[in-house]
Amino acid sequence: MRKMIAGGLALLLLLLSGATTAFAAENMEETPSGIAYTELEGQLNEYIDLRKDTTSSVSVDYFNKAEDIASVIYGKANVAENIKADEETVYEWGSISKVLVWTSVMQLYEQGKIDLDEDVRNYLPDGFLSNLSYDEPVTMTHLMNHTAGFQETTWDVEVTDKKDIISLRDALLATAPPQIYKVSTTVSYSNWGAGLAAYIVECVSGMDYAEYVRQNIFEPLGMNQTSILPDCSDNEWVESRRDLTNAYYNVQGEYEDYGACRRYILLYPAGAATGTMSDLVRFAKAFLADSEDCPLFTKADTLDKMLSPTLYYDGTDTPRICHGLFSQEYGVRLIGHAGNTTGFSANLVLDRENRTGLVVMTNEVGETTYNYGLVSLIFGDCMAETEIAYDDLSGIYCNSRANYSKSFMKLYSMISGLLPVTKGETEGSYQAAMVGSITQISENACIMDDGNGLKTYLHIKRDSNGNVTALQHMTGMDFQKENTAVFAIKIIFFFLFVLSSFWTLIMLIVHGITLHKYKQTEVWKKKLYQLLAELFIVLASILIYWLILPPLMGGSLTKTQVVIKCVLIILCTFMEIVMLLFGWFGVKNTENIKNNLRQKIGLTVTKVSGILLIANVLYWRFYQFWGC
C-alpha cells in the first residue's frame, strides 16, 4: 500500500514537474524573433561590434510597458572632443516628432474640440488654407494619413541662423505647397500637412504648440530632458547638451564629420524635437499601457482608437496608417514612426500584441543598419509565402512625394524620385536602381532591401485589369508606375534642353576665337552682338543649373532664388527668340558662309538648339513659380 502511495506521489510530482516545465517553456520571455531576453543585450553588443568601424554612436532600448528589457549605448557623441555617448546624450527625433502632433490632436478629439472628419478650414483663420485645388474638404484624418494631396513644399524650411526663425503660422504661409492630388487618392508624405495639424492644435487650444506639448505630454510623462522648439530654447538643459553632440555621415567606408550641424526647422512640429533616449522611451511606453491606464488620455477608448487603422492598403484588410502612425509588416505587425534630420536618425516601433517596443537613436544621417536592421533582429522579417503567382514589376516608378506637377519644380519629377525596376536572375526578384533588391513574397506584397538593414514592405496595387499601377510604401508614399514610352519622351526632351545649353557654350567659345577675323567688315557688329548674347545665355544657364542642384540633392530653394531663376529663364528665352528672328546665329549675307557646308550645319544646329531651349521653357513652365 505504501509503495502504491509512494508510486502515485512520484507520478504526480513527475506530471506536475512536466506541466511546470511546459508552462515555463510556453511563457519563456523572448523576442518575437526568438532571442531570449537574458541573451538580448549580448546579441545587441555583438551586432554593434560587427559594425563598430562604421558607427559614430547609437543608443538602443528594447522595453515593455513597465521596464527596460535590454539597453545599450555605444560610441561617441563627439569624436573630435572624445565625448562618449551616454544616458545624457541628446539626439534629434526627426519625424518621430509628428507623433507628438497626432497625440495632441487625439487629446483634443477626446475633449470634443476636434472632429477628425471635419473640414480643417473650420478650425483655421478665414482664408488661411488658400492652396487647395479641389472642392473636396481636407480633414484631420487626411492629414494623419498623408492623403490631403499636398505636393512636397519647395521652399526652404530650414535656416542656419536663429534670427531667421519665424512663427509656425508664418512658416506655413511662407512654404505652402499646391494641392496636386484629390484627397484620399494618393499617399504622399507631407511635413507641411503635419505642421498644419500642429497649427490647428494651436488654434483650437488657444496655446502655443510647444507650450501645449510641454503641459499635456512632457510634464505628465516626466519628460524633462526633451525640447521641441527648433533652437531647443524651451529646455535650457537640452540646449546646453545639444552642442556637445556632433553629426556624422558614416556609411560603407565614407565618413564625414558635420560638426554640431545646427539647422533650425521652421515647420518644427514635423521634426525638431530633441532629447535623450530615456525620454523617448517614456513616451513610447505610454502607448503600451492598458487603455484605461494611459497617462496621455483620460478616456479608456482613446488610446485604442489612436492605434486603430485609418487607412488600409488598397483592396486588403492590411492596415497601412493608424492615426499618423505607420503600420509595419515584420515577423509581427508593428506600428511606429522613424525620423531623419540633416545629421541624425531615429526609429520608434511598438509591438502592441506582445506589449513591447524598440527605440533606436543615432547621430548619423540616413542611418539604416541600426534603425531598421535591429527591428529585423528583434521582431523578425516578414516571411515569404509559397506557390506565388508572380507579377511583372519591372518598369519606371515615380515617388508620389517627388511628383512636382505644379510650380517651377515640375521638371524635377522627371529627374528625381525615380525608381527604375528591372528583372533579376530568379522569378519574383528585381533590382531597383540605387535602392537595392525587390522580392515578391506574396500575391500582394514584396520586400525592398537596401542591403544595409532597411527592409521595406511594399504593397502591389493593381488596376481593374490586374495590371500593376503602383508599389505602396509602408512609410507614407506611393511609387506610381509610369508609361515607359511617355516617360522616355520626357527624358529625351529634357536632355535635349541640357545639350542645347552646352551647344550654346561651344558656339560662344568658337565665335569668341573667330571674332577677330571679322574686324573691319560689315558683319563685325552683328558677330559681337551674337557673342554677347551667347555669353549672357551661358552665364544664365550656369546660374539656372546651380539653382537646380539644391532640390536634386534633397534641399530646397528660397523664394528669392526662385524669382532670380525665373527671371533668368525668361531673359534667356527672350534672347533666343531675338537671335532666331534676326539671324544673329548666322551671317547670311556672306557668300563664304553660304558655300561652307560645315558652317551651314552649325547654323542649323544652333537654331534648332535655340528652339529646343524655348520649347523646354514653355513645356516645363518654369515661370509658374507661384504654384498655379
C-alpha positions in Angstrom: 0.0 0.0 0.0 2.8 2.4 0.9 4.6 1.5 -2.3 1.4 2.3 -4.3 1.0 5.6 -2.5 4.7 6.4 -3.0 4.5 5.5 -6.6 1.4 7.6 -7.1 3.0 10.6 -5.4 6.1 10.2 -7.6 3.9 10.0 -10.7 2.0 13.1 -9.6 5.2 15.0 -8.9 6.5 14.0 -12.3 3.3 15.2 -14.0 3.4 18.4 -12.1 7.1 18.9 -13.0 6.3 18.3 -16.6 3.4 20.7 -16.6 5.5 23.3 -14.9 8.3 22.8 -17.5 5.8 23.0 -20.3 4.3 26.2 -18.9 7.7 27.8 -18.5 8.7 26.9 -22.0 5.4 28.3 -23.4 5.9 31.5 -21.5 9.6 31.9 -21.8 10.4 35.6 -22.2 11.9 36.1 -25.7 11.6 38.5 -28.6 9.3 37.7 -31.5 12.4 36.6 -33.4 13.2 34.0 -30.7 16.0 35.7 -28.7 15.7 35.1 -25.0 15.6 38.3 -23.0 18.6 37.1 -21.0 20.6 36.9 -24.1 19.4 40.0 -25.9 21.8 42.5 -24.6 24.7 40.3 -25.6 23.2 39.9 -29.1 22.9 43.7 -29.4 26.5 44.2 -28.4 27.6 41.5 -30.9 25.6 43.2 -33.6 27.2 46.5 -32.9 30.7 45.0 -32.6 30.5 43.7 -36.1 29.7 47.2 -37.4 31.7 49.4 -35.0 34.1 50.7 -37.7 31.1 52.4 -39.4 29.4 53.6 -36.2 29.6 57.0 -34.6 27.2 56.4 -31.8 24.0 54.5 -31.2 21.5 54.2 -28.3 19.2 51.2 -28.2 16.4 50.3 -25.8 14.0 47.3 -26.0 11.3 47.5 -23.4 7.8 46.5 -22.3 5.2 48.8 -20.7 6.9 48.6 -17.2 10.6 48.2 -17.6 13.6 48.1 -19.9 14.5 44.6 -21.1 17.8 45.4 -22.8 19.6 48.7 -23.3 22.9 49.5 -25.0 24.7 52.8 -25.6 27.8 52.7 -27.8 30.2 55.1 -29.5 30.9 58.8 -29.3 28.6 61.8 -29.3 31.6 63.9 -30.4 34.6 62.2 -31.9 36.8 65.3 -32.0 36.2 66.1 -28.4 36.3 62.5 -27.3 32.8 62.7 -25.7 31.3 59.3 -25.2 27.6 58.8 -25.8 25.8 58.2 -22.5 22.4 58.5 -20.8 22.6 62.3 -21.1 23.4 62.4 -24.8 20.6 64.2 -26.7 19.6 63.2 -30.2 17.2 64.8 -32.7 14.0 62.9 -33.2 13.3 63.9 -36.7 9.9 62.9 -37.9 9.1 61.0 -34.8 8.2 64.5 -33.6 5.0 64.1 -35.7 3.7 61.6 -33.1 3.5 64.4 -30.7 1.3 66.3 -33.2 -1.0 63.3 -33.6 -1.1 62.7 -29.8 -2.1 66.3 -29.3 -4.8 66.0 -31.9 -6.2 62.9 -30.2 -6.3 64.6 -26.9 -8.4 67.4 -28.3 -10.5 64.9 -30.1 -11.1 63.2 -26.8 -12.3 66.6 -25.4 -14.7 67.1 -28.3 -12.7 70.1 -29.6 -11.6 68.4 -32.9 -13.7 66.3 -35.2 -11.3 64.1 -37.2 -13.7 64.1 -40.2 -14.5 67.8 -40.2 -13.2 70.2 -42.8 -10.0 71.6 -41.2 -10.8 75.1 -42.6 -13.4 75.3 -39.8 -10.5 75.3 -37.3 -8.3 77.8 -39.2 -8.4 81.6 -39.7 -10.5 82.7 -42.7 -8.6 82.3 -45.9 -5.6 80.6 -44.3 -5.8 77.5 -46.5 -5.7 79.1 -49.9 -3.6 76.5 -51.7 -6.4 74.0 -52.4 -7.1 72.9 -56.0 -10.1 70.6 -55.4 -13.5 71.1 -53.8 -13.4 68.1 -51.5 -12.8 69.1 -47.9 -9.5 68.2 -46.2 -10.0 66.6 -42.8 -7.7 65.9 -39.9 -7.9 62.2 -40.9 -6.5 63.1 -44.3 -3.6 65.0 -42.7 -2.9 62.0 -40.5 -3.0 59.6 -43.5 -0.9 62.0 -45.7 -3.7 61.8 -48.2 -4.6 65.6 -48.2 -3.0 65.8 -51.7 -0.3 68.3 -51.0 2.8 68.5 -53.1 6.1 68.5 -51.2 7.0 72.1 -50.2 9.7 73.6 -52.5 10.5 76.5 -50.2 13.4 76.5 -47.7 12.1 75.0 -44.4 15.4 75.1 -42.5 17.6 78.1 -41.6 21.1 78.2 -40.1 20.7 81.4 -38.1 18.4 81.7 -35.1 17.5 85.2 -36.1 15.7 83.7 -39.1 13.3 81.5 -37.1 9.7 82.6 -37.6 6.4 81.6 -36.1 4.7 78.3 -37.1 1.9 80.3 -38.7 4.3 82.4 -40.8 6.3 79.3 -41.7 3.2 77.6 -43.0 2.1 80.6 -45.1 5.6 81.1 -46.5 6.1 77.5 -47.5 2.6 76.5 -48.6 2.7 73.9 -51.4 0.0 73.4 -54.0 -2.5 70.6 -53.7 -1.8 68.2 -56.7 -3.9 65.1 -55.7 -7.5 64.8 -54.9 -8.0 63.9 -51.3 -7.9 60.2 -50.4 -6.5 59.2 -53.8 -2.7 59.1 -53.1 -0.5 58.8 -50.1 2.2 61.4 -50.2 4.1 62.1 -47.0 3.8 65.7 -46.1 5.8 67.7 -43.5 3.7 70.7 -44.3 0.5 68.8 -43.6 1.8 67.7 -40.2 2.8 71.3 -39.5 -0.7 72.4 -40.4 -2.2 69.9 -38.0 0.0 71.4 -35.2 -1.2 74.9 -36.1 -4.8 73.6 -35.7 -3.8 72.4 -32.2 -2.7 76.0 -31.5 -5.9 77.5 -32.9 -8.2 75.1 -31.1 -6.4 75.0 -27.7 -5.5 78.7 -27.7 -2.0 77.8 -26.7 1.4 77.9 -28.5 2.0 74.4 -29.8 5.3 74.0 -27.9 3.7 75.1 -24.7 0.7 72.7 -25.3 3.0 69.8 -25.7 5.0 70.7 -22.6 1.9 70.9 -20.4 0.0 68.0 -21.9 2.6 65.4 -22.9 6.1 66.2 -21.4 5.0 67.1 -17.9 2.5 64.2 -17.4 5.2 61.7 -18.6 8.1 63.3 -16.7 10.0 64.1 -20.0 12.3 66.7 -18.5 15.1 66.1 -21.0 13.3 66.9 -24.3 12.8 70.1 -26.2 10.5 70.8 -29.1 11.4 74.2 -30.4 13.8 74.3 -33.3 16.6 76.0 -31.3 15.9 74.0 -28.1 15.2 77.2 -26.3 12.2 75.7 -24.4 14.6 73.5 -22.4 17.8 75.0 -21.2 19.4 71.7 -20.2 18.7 70.2 -23.7 20.0 73.4 -25.3 23.3 73.1 -23.4 23.7 69.4 -24.2 22.8 69.7 -27.9 26.1 71.5 -28.8 28.1 68.6 -27.3 26.8 66.2 -29.9 28.2 66.2 -33.5 26.5 64.7 -36.5 28.2 62.3 -39.0 27.9 60.6 -42.3 29.3 57.1 -41.8 28.3 54.6 -44.4 30.3 51.8 -46.1 33.7 53.5 -45.8 32.5 57.0 -46.5 33.0 59.3 -43.5 32.3 62.9 -42.8 32.1 65.0 -39.6 29.2 67.5 -40.0 30.1 69.3 -36.7 27.3 70.4 -34.5 25.1 70.6 -37.6 22.6 73.1 -36.2 19.8 73.7 -38.7 16.6 75.1 -37.4 13.4 73.6 -38.8 10.7 76.3 -39.4 8.0 73.6 -39.6 9.3 72.5 -36.2 6.3 70.3 -35.1 7.2 68.0 -38.0 10.7 67.2 -37.0 12.5 69.4 -34.4 12.1 67.5 -31.1 15.4 66.8 -29.4 16.1 64.8 -26.3 17.6 61.8 -24.5 16.8 58.2 -25.3 15.2 57.6 -21.9 12.7 60.4 -22.5 11.7 59.0 -25.9 11.3 55.6 -24.2 9.0 57.1 -21.6 6.9 58.5 -24.5 6.8 55.1 -26.3 5.8 53.2 -23.1 2.7 55.3 -22.8 1.4 53.6 -25.9 2.0 50.1 -24.5 -0.1 50.9 -21.4 -3.5 49.4 -20.8 -6.1 51.6 -22.4 -7.6 52.7 -19.0 -4.1 53.5 -17.6 -2.6 55.5 -20.4 -1.3 58.8 -18.9 -1.8 60.6 -22.2 -5.6 60.3 -22.3 -8.5 60.4 -19.8 -10.9 58.1 -21.6 -10.2 54.4 -21.9 -11.0 54.0 -25.5 -8.9 57.0 -26.9 -5.7 55.1 -27.0 -7.4 52.1 -28.7 -8.8 54.5 -31.3 -5.5 56.2 -31.9 -3.8 52.9 -32.6 -6.6 51.6 -34.8 -6.3 51.8 -38.6 -7.4 54.9 -40.5 -6.1 53.6 -43.9 -5.6 50.2 -45.4 -3.6 49.0 -48.4 -5.8 49.1 -51.5 -8.1 46.1 -51.7 -7.0 44.5 -48.5 -7.7 44.5 -44.8 -4.0 45.1 -44.1 -3.5 48.3 -42.0 -1.3 51.0 -43.5 -1.7 54.0 -41.2 -3.1 54.3 -37.7 -3.9 58.0 -37.0 -0.5 59.1 -38.1 1.5 56.0 -37.0 2.7 53.7 -39.7 1.7 50.0 -39.6 4.8 47.9 -40.5 4.9 44.2 -41.5 7.8 42.3 -40.0 7.8 38.9 -38.2 4.9 40.5 -36.3 2.8 43.6 -37.2 4.3 46.7 -35.7 3.3 50.4 -35.6 5.6 53.3 -35.2 7.5 56.2 -36.9 11.0 56.8 -38.0 12.8 60.1 -38.3 15.7 61.8 -40.1 17.2 65.3 -39.9 20.3 66.8 -41.5 22.5 64.9 -39.2 20.5 62.4 -37.0 18.2 59.5 -37.5 16.0 57.5 -35.1 13.2 54.9 -35.0 10.4 54.1 -32.7 8.4 50.9 -33.2 5.7 49.2 -31.0 4.5 45.6 -30.8 1.1 46.1 -29.2 0.3 42.4 -29.3 3.3 41.5 -27.1 3.4 44.9 -25.4 7.0 45.6 -26.2 8.8 48.4 -28.1 12.1 49.4 -29.5 13.8 52.8 -29.7 16.9 53.5 -31.7 18.7 56.8 -31.9 21.9 57.7 -33.7 23.9 60.8 -34.6 24.3 59.7 -38.2 22.3 61.0 -41.1 20.3 58.4 -43.1 21.5 55.5 -40.8 19.7 52.2 -41.6 21.9 49.5 -40.1 20.6 50.1 -36.6 17.4 51.9 -37.2 16.0 49.1 -39.3 18.4 46.2 -39.0 17.7 46.0 -35.3 13.9 45.9 -36.0 14.5 42.7 -38.1 16.8 41.3 -35.5 14.3 41.6 -32.7 11.0 41.2 -34.4 11.9 39.0 -37.3 11.4 39.6 -41.1 8.1 39.2 -43.0 8.0 35.6 -44.2 7.5 34.7 -47.9 4.6 32.6 -49.0 4.8 29.6 -51.3 3.3 29.0 -54.7 3.0 32.7 -55.6 1.6 33.9 -59.0 4.4 36.4 -59.7 3.7 39.8 -61.3 5.9 41.6 -63.7 7.0 44.6 -61.5 9.6 45.9 -64.0 9.3 49.4 -65.2 9.8 53.1 -64.2 8.1 54.2 -61.0 7.8 57.8 -59.7 7.7 58.6 -56.0 4.4 60.4 -55.2 6.2 62.6 -52.8 8.6 63.8 -55.5 5.9 64.5 -58.0 6.1 68.2 -58.6 3.3 68.6 -61.1 2.9 72.3 -60.3 5.2 75.2 -59.9 8.8 75.7 -61.2 9.7 72.3 -59.7 7.7 70.4 -62.4 10.9 69.4 -64.1 12.3 67.5 -61.1 9.6 64.9 -61.3 11.4 63.5 -64.3 14.9 63.5 -62.8 14.5 62.8 -59.1 12.4 60.5 -57.0 12.5 57.8 -59.7 12.6 54.0 -59.1 13.7 52.1 -62.2 13.0 48.4 -61.6 14.5 45.6 -63.7 14.0 41.8 -63.5 16.6 39.8 -61.5 18.0 36.4 -62.1 15.3 34.5 -60.4 11.5 34.6 -60.7 10.0 37.2 -58.5 13.3 39.1 -57.9 14.1 42.5 -59.2 16.8 45.2 -58.9 15.8 48.8 -58.1 18.4 51.3 -59.2 20.3 52.9 -56.4 17.9 51.3 -53.8 18.7 47.6 -53.7 16.7 44.5 -54.4 12.9 43.9 -54.5 11.5 40.4 -53.9 7.8 39.4 -54.3 6.8 37.5 -51.1 3.1 37.1 -51.6 0.3 37.7 -54.1 0.0 41.3 -52.9 3.4 42.2 -51.4 7.1 42.5 -51.9 10.1 43.5 -49.8 12.6 46.1 -50.8 16.1 45.5 -49.3 18.8 48.1 -49.4 21.4 45.6 -48.2 22.2 47.8 -45.2 19.5 46.8 -42.8 16.5 48.6 -44.3 13.8 46.1 -45.4 10.7 47.8 -46.6 7.3 46.3 -47.1 5.6 47.3 -50.4 2.0 46.5 -51.3 1.3 45.8 -55.0 -1.5 48.0 -56.3 -3.3 46.8 -59.5 -6.0 48.3 -61.8 -9.3 46.6 -62.7 -7.4 44.5 -65.4 -4.9 43.2 -62.9 -2.0 45.4 -64.2 0.4 46.8 -61.6 -0.1 50.5 -61.2 1.9 51.3 -58.0 4.0 49.9 -55.2 2.7 51.3 -51.9 5.4 52.0 -49.4 4.9 51.3 -45.7 6.2 54.8 -44.7 3.9 57.1 -46.4 4.3 57.2 -50.2 3.3 55.5 -53.4 5.7 54.6 -56.2 3.4 55.1 -59.2 4.2 53.2 -62.4 4.9 55.5 -65.4 4.1 54.9 -69.0 7.6 53.9 -70.2 7.2 55.4 -73.7 5.8 58.8 -72.5 8.5 58.9 -69.8 11.2 58.2 -72.3 10.0 61.1 -74.5 10.0 63.5 -71.5 13.5 62.4 -70.5 14.8 62.9 -74.1 13.2 66.3 -74.2 14.9 67.3 -71.0 18.4 66.1 -72.1 18.0 68.0 -75.4 17.4 71.1 -73.3 20.7 70.3 -71.5 22.6 69.6 -74.8 21.2 72.9 -76.2 22.8 74.8 -73.4 26.1 73.1 -73.9 25.9 73.7 -77.7 25.5 77.4 -76.9 28.6 77.3 -74.7 30.6 75.6 -77.6 29.4 78.3 -80.0 30.4 81.0 -77.6 33.9 79.7 -77.5 34.1 79.2 -81.3 32.7 82.6 -82.0 34.9 84.3 -79.4 38.0 82.8 -81.0 37.0 83.7 -84.5 35.6 87.2 -83.8 38.9 88.9 -84.8 38.5 87.6 -88.4 35.6 90.0 -88.9 37.2 93.2 -87.8 36.9 96.0 -90.4 33.9 94.2 -92.0 30.2 95.0 -92.1 29.3 91.9 -90.1 31.6 92.6 -87.2 29.0 94.3 -85.1 26.5 91.5 -85.7 29.1 89.0 -84.6 29.8 91.0 -81.5 26.1 91.2 -80.6 25.9 87.5 -81.2 28.8 86.8 -78.9 27.4 89.0 -76.1 24.1 87.3 -76.4 25.7 83.8 -76.2 27.7 84.9 -73.2 24.6 86.0 -71.5 22.8 82.7 -72.2 25.8 80.7 -71.0 26.1 82.7 -67.7 22.4 82.5 -67.1 22.3 78.7 -67.8 25.1 78.2 -65.3 23.1 80.1 -62.7 20.0 78.1 -63.7 21.7 74.8 -63.2 23.2 76.0 -60.0 19.7 76.7 -58.8 18.6 73.3 -60.0 21.1 71.5 -57.8 19.5 72.0 -54.3 16.3 70.2 -55.0 18.1 67.4 -56.8 20.4 66.9 -53.7 17.4 66.9 -51.3 17.5 70.6 -50.5 15.1 73.4 -51.2 15.0 76.9 -52.6 14.2 80.3 -51.1 11.7 82.5 -52.9 14.4 84.9 -53.8 16.3 82.1 -55.6 13.2 81.1 -57.4 12.4 84.6 -58.6 16.0 85.0 -59.9 15.8 81.7 -61.7 12.5 82.5 -63.4 13.8 85.9 -64.5 16.9 84.4 -65.9 15.0 81.8 -67.9 12.6 84.3 -69.3 15.5 86.5 -70.4 17.3 83.5 -71.9 14.1 82.7 -73.8 13.8 86.3 -75.0 17.4 86.4 -76.2 17.0 83.1 -78.1 13.8 84.4 -79.8 15.5 87.7 -80.8 18.5 85.9 -82.2 16.4 83.5 -84.2 14.2 86.3 -85.6 17.2 88.5 -86.6 19.5 85.7 -87.7 22.2 86.6 -85.1 23.4 82.9 -85.1 24.3 83.1 -88.7 25.7 85.6 -91.2 23.6 85.0 -94.2 25.0 87.9 -96.4 28.4 86.4 -97.0 28.9 84.1 -99.9 31.7 82.4 -97.9 29.4 81.0 -95.3 26.7 80.1 -97.8 29.2 77.8 -99.6 30.6 76.3 -96.4 28.7 73.1 -95.6 30.2 72.8 -92.1 29.0 76.3 -91.2 25.6 75.7 -92.7 25.2 72.6 -90.4 26.5 74.6 -87.4 23.9 77.4 -88.2 21.1 74.8 -88.4 22.1 73.0 -85.2 22.4 76.3 -83.3 18.9 77.4 -84.4 17.4 74.1 -83.5 19.2 74.4 -80.2 17.6 77.8 -79.6 14.2 76.4 -80.5 14.6 73.5 -78.1 15.6 75.9 -75.3 12.4 77.9 -75.9 10.2 74.8 -76.2 11.5 73.3 -73.0 11.0 76.5 -71.1 7.4 76.6 -72.3 6.8 72.9 -71.7 8.2 72.8 -68.1 6.5 76.1 -67.2 9.4 77.3 -65.1 7.9 80.7 -64.9 5.0 79.5 -62.8 7.0 79.8 -59.5 3.9 80.8 -57.6 2.5 77.2 -58.0 -0.5 77.9 -60.2 
